[in-house]
């Protein structure tokens, strides 16, 4: 499987998108206690590693899947976080 196909399949993976949406919501709820950067980076790396580790594909090397997952997770997180910043209720 080439890298473009792998990246596109990861960008459209509903399980990955759901996990990252949960990461954004959890980070927003615990922002005062844990901050922003560390939970987001840890979540992106965790999801990028755990999905290929638990659902390996014979045609994709593990390291290629993880690196592509890091890119896909960063893109998805940026889109979700931007959408959340426009849709969340404003505090007064």
Secondary structure as UniProt FT lines:
FT   HELIX           3..11
FT   HELIX           14..29
FT   HELIX           31..34
FT   HELIX           37..54
FT   TURN            58..59
FT   HELIX           62..87
//
